Amino acid sequence: MAPPHVDMIFDGPVAELYDRHLVPLIFEPYADNLADHVAALTPERVLEVAAGTGVATRALSRVLADHIELTATDLNQPMLDQAASIGTERPVVWRQADVMNLPFGVDEFDVVACQFGVMFFPDRADAYREVARVMAPEGRFVFNTWDRLEANEFADAVTAGVTTIFPADPPQFLPRTPHGYHDESLIRKELAEAGLEMDSMTMLEARSRAETPEIPAIAYCQGTPLRNEIESRDADLLGTATAAATAEVQRRFGSGPVDSLIRGFVVTARLAR
Ligand SMILES: C[S@@+](CC[C@H](N)C(=O)[O-])C[C@H]1O[C@@H](n2cnc3c(N)ncnc32)[C@H](O)[C@@H]1O
Protein backbone atom coordinates (compact mmCIF):
# COMPACT_ATOMS: atom_id res chain seq x y z
CA MET A 1 0.00 0.00 0.00
CA ALA A 2 1.25 3.54 -0.78
CA PRO A 3 2.30 5.61 2.28
CA PRO A 4 -0.16 8.35 3.29
CA HIS A 5 0.29 11.76 1.64
CA VAL A 6 2.20 14.17 3.88
CA ASP A 7 -1.00 16.24 4.38
CA MET A 8 -2.64 13.25 6.10
CA ILE A 9 0.07 12.70 8.73
CA PHE A 10 -0.86 13.99 12.19
CA ASP A 11 1.75 12.29 14.39
CA GLY A 12 2.91 12.69 18.03
CA PRO A 13 4.03 16.35 18.37
CA VAL A 14 1.44 17.52 15.84
CA ALA A 15 -1.39 15.72 17.71
CA GLU A 16 -0.44 17.31 21.04
CA LEU A 17 -0.02 20.86 19.72
CA TYR A 18 -3.08 20.51 17.49
CA ASP A 19 -5.20 19.69 20.51
CA ARG A 20 -3.66 22.30 22.82
CA HIS A 21 -3.70 25.28 20.43
CA LEU A 22 -5.64 24.69 17.22
CA VAL A 23 -8.74 23.03 18.70
CA PRO A 24 -9.70 26.00 20.94
CA LEU A 25 -8.67 28.45 18.20
CA ILE A 26 -10.79 27.19 15.28
CA PHE A 27 -12.51 23.84 15.91
CA GLU A 28 -14.46 24.32 19.14
CA PRO A 29 -16.89 26.91 17.68
CA TYR A 30 -17.91 24.45 14.95
CA ALA A 31 -18.11 21.27 17.03
CA ASP A 32 -21.25 22.27 18.95
CA ASN A 33 -22.94 23.26 15.70
CA LEU A 34 -22.11 19.92 14.05
CA ALA A 35 -23.31 18.01 17.13
CA ASP A 36 -26.61 19.95 17.12
CA HIS A 37 -27.13 19.07 13.43
CA VAL A 38 -26.57 15.39 14.23
CA ALA A 39 -28.81 15.38 17.34
CA ALA A 40 -31.66 17.02 15.37
CA LEU A 41 -31.71 13.95 13.10
CA THR A 42 -32.58 11.75 16.15
CA PRO A 43 -30.21 8.90 15.18
CA GLU A 44 -29.73 5.65 17.09
CA ARG A 45 -26.28 4.83 15.65
CA VAL A 46 -23.69 7.51 14.86
CA LEU A 47 -20.30 7.12 13.19
CA GLU A 48 -17.75 9.92 13.24
CA VAL A 49 -14.92 9.72 10.71
CA ALA A 50 -11.65 11.73 10.90
CA ALA A 51 -12.50 12.48 14.54
CA GLY A 52 -8.97 13.71 15.31
CA THR A 53 -8.48 14.56 18.97
CA GLY A 54 -12.23 14.31 19.53
CA VAL A 55 -13.51 17.88 19.85
CA ALA A 56 -16.68 17.05 17.88
CA THR A 57 -16.91 13.65 19.60
CA ARG A 58 -17.02 15.43 22.97
CA ALA A 59 -19.71 17.79 21.65
CA LEU A 60 -21.69 14.80 20.34
CA SER A 61 -21.31 13.00 23.65
CA ARG A 62 -22.87 16.00 25.41
CA VAL A 63 -26.00 16.12 23.20
CA LEU A 64 -26.67 12.45 22.35
CA ALA A 65 -28.54 10.35 24.92
CA ASP A 66 -26.49 7.60 26.55
CA HIS A 67 -28.26 4.75 24.71
CA ILE A 68 -27.25 6.10 21.28
CA GLU A 69 -24.24 4.23 19.88
CA LEU A 70 -21.35 6.61 19.14
CA THR A 71 -18.31 5.28 17.28
CA ALA A 72 -15.42 7.67 16.57
CA THR A 73 -12.65 6.82 14.09
CA ASP A 74 -9.52 8.42 12.65
CA LEU A 75 -6.65 7.34 10.42
CA ASN A 76 -3.95 8.51 12.83
CA GLN A 77 -3.72 6.62 16.13
CA PRO A 78 -1.81 9.49 17.90
CA MET A 79 -4.87 11.72 17.39
CA LEU A 80 -7.15 9.06 18.93
CA ASP A 81 -4.72 8.55 21.83
CA GLN A 82 -4.93 12.27 22.53
CA ALA A 83 -8.75 12.09 22.34
CA ALA A 84 -8.91 9.08 24.68
CA SER A 85 -6.64 10.81 27.20
CA ILE A 86 -9.17 13.69 27.45
CA GLY A 87 -12.16 11.35 27.71
CA THR A 88 -15.89 11.89 27.13
CA GLU A 89 -18.95 12.30 29.32
CA ARG A 90 -20.43 9.00 28.04
CA PRO A 91 -19.11 5.80 26.43
CA VAL A 92 -17.62 6.17 22.95
CA VAL A 93 -16.16 3.36 20.83
CA TRP A 94 -12.78 4.66 19.56
CA ARG A 95 -11.37 2.85 16.57
CA GLN A 96 -8.49 3.49 14.19
CA ALA A 97 -9.89 3.47 10.64
CA ASP A 98 -9.09 4.86 7.21
CA VAL A 99 -12.23 6.38 5.73
CA MET A 100 -11.16 4.87 2.39
CA ASN A 101 -11.75 1.39 3.79
CA LEU A 102 -14.16 1.53 6.72
CA PRO A 103 -14.21 -1.61 8.90
CA PHE A 104 -18.05 -1.68 9.07
CA GLY A 105 -20.84 -3.45 7.22
CA VAL A 106 -23.65 -2.01 5.09
CA ASP A 107 -26.41 0.09 6.71
CA GLU A 108 -24.72 0.17 10.12
CA PHE A 109 -25.21 3.88 10.93
CA ASP A 110 -28.07 6.39 10.85
CA VAL A 111 -25.71 9.36 10.70
CA VAL A 112 -22.10 9.65 9.58
CA ALA A 113 -20.48 12.87 10.82
CA CYS A 114 -17.15 14.43 9.89
CA GLN A 115 -15.73 17.70 11.20
CA PHE A 116 -13.20 19.34 8.84
CA GLY A 117 -11.90 15.99 7.60
CA VAL A 118 -13.18 15.56 4.02
CA MET A 119 -10.52 17.90 2.60
CA PHE A 120 -7.85 15.39 3.66
CA PHE A 121 -9.31 12.33 1.92
CA PRO A 122 -7.07 11.25 -0.97
CA ASP A 123 -10.06 10.45 -3.22
CA ARG A 124 -13.21 12.07 -1.93
CA ALA A 125 -15.67 10.28 -4.21
CA ASP A 126 -14.25 6.93 -3.06
CA ALA A 127 -14.39 8.06 0.58
CA TYR A 128 -18.01 9.18 0.11
CA ARG A 129 -18.81 5.76 -1.40
CA GLU A 130 -17.58 4.20 1.83
CA VAL A 131 -19.76 6.61 3.84
CA ALA A 132 -22.78 5.74 1.66
CA ARG A 133 -22.11 2.01 2.05
CA VAL A 134 -22.18 2.05 5.86
CA MET A 135 -25.14 4.47 6.02
CA ALA A 136 -28.76 3.30 6.45
CA PRO A 137 -31.13 3.99 3.51
CA GLU A 138 -32.69 6.97 5.31
CA GLY A 139 -29.37 8.00 6.84
CA ARG A 140 -27.59 11.34 6.62
CA PHE A 141 -23.99 12.43 6.12
CA VAL A 142 -23.19 15.66 7.99
CA PHE A 143 -19.84 17.35 7.52
CA ASN A 144 -18.17 20.73 7.46
CA THR A 145 -15.38 22.25 5.39
CA TRP A 146 -13.48 25.56 5.54
CA ASP A 147 -13.97 28.43 3.12
CA ARG A 148 -11.02 29.76 1.12
CA LEU A 149 -7.83 30.89 2.86
CA GLU A 150 -8.57 34.65 2.68
CA ALA A 151 -11.79 34.15 4.69
CA ASN A 152 -9.82 32.47 7.49
CA GLU A 153 -7.61 35.31 8.53
CA PHE A 154 -5.06 33.74 10.90
CA ALA A 155 -4.41 30.91 8.42
CA ASP A 156 -3.90 33.50 5.69
CA ALA A 157 -1.48 35.54 7.83
CA VAL A 158 0.50 32.43 8.85
CA THR A 159 0.81 31.36 5.19
CA ALA A 160 2.09 34.83 4.25
CA GLY A 161 4.57 34.85 7.13
CA VAL A 162 5.99 31.40 6.33
CA THR A 163 6.28 32.40 2.66
CA THR A 164 8.88 35.04 3.61
CA ILE A 165 11.19 32.23 4.85
CA PHE A 166 10.73 30.00 1.77
CA PRO A 167 9.98 32.54 -1.02
CA ALA A 168 11.14 30.26 -3.85
CA ASP A 169 9.06 27.28 -2.74
CA PRO A 170 6.44 28.38 -0.18
CA PRO A 171 4.63 25.65 1.77
CA GLN A 172 1.08 25.40 0.41
CA PHE A 173 -0.56 23.01 2.89
CA LEU A 174 -3.16 25.50 4.16
CA PRO A 175 -4.47 26.75 0.78
CA ARG A 176 -4.11 23.29 -0.80
CA THR A 177 -5.84 21.11 1.76
CA PRO A 178 -7.89 22.59 4.64
CA HIS A 179 -8.83 25.65 2.56
CA GLY A 180 -8.97 23.95 -0.83
CA TYR A 181 -12.49 22.47 -0.81
CA HIS A 182 -15.30 25.02 -0.74
CA ASP A 183 -16.72 25.00 -4.26
CA GLU A 184 -20.37 23.93 -3.98
CA SER A 185 -20.58 22.48 -7.50
CA LEU A 186 -17.46 20.33 -6.88
CA ILE A 187 -18.84 19.09 -3.56
CA ARG A 188 -22.20 18.24 -5.20
CA LYS A 189 -20.41 16.45 -8.06
CA GLU A 190 -18.22 14.33 -5.77
CA LEU A 191 -21.19 13.43 -3.56
CA ALA A 192 -23.17 12.46 -6.69
CA GLU A 193 -20.32 10.22 -7.90
CA ALA A 194 -20.78 8.29 -4.65
CA GLY A 195 -24.58 8.05 -4.96
CA LEU A 196 -25.22 10.87 -2.47
CA GLU A 197 -27.16 14.10 -2.93
CA MET A 198 -26.66 17.36 -1.08
CA ASP A 199 -29.55 18.52 1.13
CA SER A 200 -27.99 21.78 2.22
CA MET A 201 -24.77 23.78 2.37
CA THR A 202 -24.81 26.60 4.93
CA MET A 203 -22.13 29.21 5.58
CA LEU A 204 -21.08 29.55 9.21
CA GLU A 205 -18.80 32.34 10.41
CA ALA A 206 -17.17 32.57 13.83
CA ARG A 207 -14.37 34.41 15.59
CA SER A 208 -10.99 32.92 16.33
CA ARG A 209 -9.34 34.36 19.45
CA ALA A 210 -6.00 33.94 21.21
CA GLU A 211 -4.12 35.74 23.97
CA THR A 212 -1.01 36.36 21.85
CA PRO A 213 -0.09 36.35 18.12
CA GLU A 214 2.32 33.50 18.83
CA ILE A 215 -0.52 31.06 19.58
CA PRO A 216 -2.03 30.98 16.04
CA ALA A 217 1.52 30.80 14.63
CA ILE A 218 2.47 27.78 16.78
CA ALA A 219 -0.95 26.19 16.20
CA TYR A 220 -0.67 26.23 12.39
CA CYS A 221 3.12 25.90 11.95
CA GLN A 222 3.68 23.15 14.52
CA GLY A 223 0.24 21.58 15.17
CA THR A 224 -0.73 20.73 11.58
CA PRO A 225 0.92 18.96 8.61
CA LEU A 226 2.31 22.41 7.67
CA ARG A 227 5.03 21.36 10.12
CA ASN A 228 5.89 18.40 7.84
CA GLU A 229 6.18 20.75 4.87
CA ILE A 230 8.43 23.22 6.74
CA GLU A 231 10.66 20.46 8.15
CA SER A 232 10.97 18.77 4.75
CA ARG A 233 12.50 22.04 3.45
CA ASP A 234 14.77 22.60 6.50
CA ALA A 235 14.03 21.10 9.93
CA ASP A 236 16.23 23.75 11.58
CA LEU A 237 13.91 26.51 10.31
CA LEU A 238 10.72 25.43 12.15
CA GLY A 239 11.33 28.07 14.86
CA THR A 240 12.28 30.74 12.31
CA ALA A 241 9.17 30.04 10.23
CA THR A 242 6.98 30.16 13.37
CA ALA A 243 8.55 33.50 14.33
CA ALA A 244 7.84 34.89 10.83
CA ALA A 245 4.22 33.73 11.12
CA THR A 246 3.97 35.35 14.57
CA ALA A 247 5.28 38.63 13.16
CA GLU A 248 2.70 38.61 10.34
CA VAL A 249 -0.20 37.82 12.72
CA GLN A 250 1.03 40.66 14.96
CA ARG A 251 1.33 43.06 12.01
CA ARG A 252 -2.28 42.36 10.97
CA PHE A 253 -4.02 41.87 14.33
CA GLY A 254 -1.89 43.54 16.99
CA SER A 255 0.19 42.30 19.89
CA GLY A 256 -2.70 40.60 21.66
CA PRO A 257 -5.24 39.51 22.49
CA VAL A 258 -5.80 38.77 18.78
CA ASP A 259 -9.16 38.14 17.12
CA SER A 260 -9.96 37.20 13.50
CA LEU A 261 -12.63 35.86 11.17
CA ILE A 262 -13.05 32.15 10.44
CA ARG A 263 -15.58 30.88 7.91
CA GLY A 264 -16.74 27.40 6.97
CA PHE A 265 -19.72 25.54 5.48
CA VAL A 266 -21.91 22.84 6.99
CA VAL A 267 -23.12 20.27 4.47
CA THR A 268 -25.81 17.61 4.86
CA ALA A 269 -26.32 14.83 2.31
CA ARG A 270 -28.45 11.72 1.85
CA LEU A 271 -28.51 8.73 -0.47
CA ALA A 272 -29.65 9.89 -3.90
CA ARG A 273 -33.29 9.11 -4.67
C1 LIG B 1 -8.24 18.92 10.55
S1 LIG B 1 -8.27 17.38 11.33
C2 LIG B 1 -9.94 17.35 11.97
C3 LIG B 1 -10.04 16.49 13.20
C4 LIG B 1 -11.29 16.64 14.04
N1 LIG B 1 -12.46 16.20 13.31
C5 LIG B 1 -11.45 18.02 14.60
O1 LIG B 1 -12.49 18.64 14.36
O2 LIG B 1 -10.54 18.49 15.29
C6 LIG B 1 -8.32 16.23 10.01
C7 LIG B 1 -8.30 14.80 10.48
O3 LIG B 1 -8.46 13.95 9.35
C8 LIG B 1 -7.78 12.75 9.64
N2 LIG B 1 -7.60 12.00 8.40
C9 LIG B 1 -6.82 12.33 7.36
N3 LIG B 1 -6.94 11.40 6.39
C10 LIG B 1 -7.82 10.47 6.83
C11 LIG B 1 -8.34 9.25 6.30
N4 LIG B 1 -7.97 8.82 5.08
N5 LIG B 1 -9.21 8.53 7.03
C12 LIG B 1 -9.59 8.98 8.25
N6 LIG B 1 -9.13 10.11 8.82
C13 LIG B 1 -8.25 10.85 8.12
C14 LIG B 1 -6.50 13.22 10.30
O4 LIG B 1 -5.85 12.21 11.03
C15 LIG B 1 -7.01 14.35 11.18
O5 LIG B 1 -7.31 13.91 12.47
The ligand as an SDF file (V2000), in Angstrom:
LIG
                    3D

 27 29  0  0  0  0  0  0  0  0999 V2000
   -8.2370   18.9230   10.5460 C   0  0  0  0  0  0  0  0  0  0  0  0
   -8.2700   17.3800   11.3310 S   0  0  0  0  0  0  0  0  0  0  0  0
   -9.9440   17.3460   11.9690 C   0  0  0  0  0  0  0  0  0  0  0  0
  -10.0380   16.4860   13.2050 C   0  0  0  0  0  0  0  0  0  0  0  0
  -11.2940   16.6390   14.0350 C   0  0  0  0  0  0  0  0  0  0  0  0
  -12.4580   16.2030   13.3090 N   0  0  0  0  0  0  0  0  0  0  0  0
  -11.4540   18.0220   14.5960 C   0  0  0  0  0  0  0  0  0  0  0  0
  -12.4850   18.6420   14.3650 O   0  0  0  0  0  0  0  0  0  0  0  0
  -10.5370   18.4940   15.2930 O   0  0  0  0  0  0  0  0  0  0  0  0
   -8.3240   16.2280   10.0150 C   0  0  0  0  0  0  0  0  0  0  0  0
   -8.3030   14.8050   10.4810 C   0  0  0  0  0  0  0  0  0  0  0  0
   -8.4580   13.9510    9.3510 O   0  0  0  0  0  0  0  0  0  0  0  0
   -7.7820   12.7480    9.6450 C   0  0  0  0  0  0  0  0  0  0  0  0
   -7.6040   11.9980    8.3990 N   0  0  0  0  0  0  0  0  0  0  0  0
   -6.8230   12.3260    7.3570 C   0  0  0  0  0  0  0  0  0  0  0  0
   -6.9360   11.4030    6.3900 N   0  0  0  0  0  0  0  0  0  0  0  0
   -7.8190   10.4670    6.8340 C   0  0  0  0  0  0  0  0  0  0  0  0
   -8.3360    9.2540    6.3010 C   0  0  0  0  0  0  0  0  0  0  0  0
   -7.9690    8.8170    5.0800 N   0  0  0  0  0  0  0  0  0  0  0  0
   -9.2080    8.5350    7.0290 N   0  0  0  0  0  0  0  0  0  0  0  0
   -9.5940    8.9820    8.2490 C   0  0  0  0  0  0  0  0  0  0  0  0
   -9.1280   10.1090    8.8240 N   0  0  0  0  0  0  0  0  0  0  0  0
   -8.2530   10.8520    8.1180 C   0  0  0  0  0  0  0  0  0  0  0  0
   -6.4970   13.2190   10.2960 C   0  0  0  0  0  0  0  0  0  0  0  0
   -5.8490   12.2150   11.0330 O   0  0  0  0  0  0  0  0  0  0  0  0
   -7.0120   14.3540   11.1780 C   0  0  0  0  0  0  0  0  0  0  0  0
   -7.3100   13.9060   12.4730 O   0  0  0  0  0  0  0  0  0  0  0  0
  1  2  1  0
  2  3  1  0
  2 10  1  0
  3  4  1  0
  4  5  1  0
  5  6  1  0
  5  7  1  0
  7  8  2  0
  7  9  1  0
 10 11  1  0
 11 12  1  0
 11 26  1  0
 12 13  1  0
 13 14  1  0
 13 24  1  0
 14 15  1  0
 14 23  1  0
 15 16  2  0
 16 17  1  0
 17 18  1  0
 17 23  2  0
 18 19  1  0
 18 20  2  0
 20 21  1  0
 21 22  2  0
 22 23  1  0
 24 25  1  0
 24 26  1  0
 26 27  1  0
M  CHG  2   2   1   9  -1
M  END
$$$$
